[in-house]
Amino acid sequence: MIKQFAGASIWSEDLNNLLPFYRDVLGLKVAMQIPGFVQLGEDRPDAPALGLGTHSEVHGRNTSPASNRRAVKLPWQGLGT
């Protein structure tokens, strides 16, 4: 059973194209930043987060809705637990 929404990641050819919108326009707080990846949200392990990152397999504009540019994290508990 899904317990909560834990977070999502959006991948890009260039993180610097994504970050200003989420940080400056939407006002999301940078909780952690390393080269090629930023985590936005509250700086707590139990808080939902949005990850933005550079991915080696992402190039140019997204032309497919089934692309590998996003991921969602939903913590769950297995059957019988």
HELIX and SHEET records of a PDB file:
HELIX    1   1 LEU A   15  PRO A   20  1                                   6    
HELIX    2   2 PHE A   21  VAL A   25  3                                   5    
SHEET    1   A 5 VAL A  30  ILE A  34  0                                        
SHEET    2   A 5 PHE A  37  GLY A  41 -1                                        
SHEET    3   A 5 ALA A  49  THR A  54 -1                                        
SHEET    4   A 5 GLY A   7  SER A  12  1                                        
SHEET    5   A 5 ARG A  70  LYS A  73 -1                                        
END                                                                             
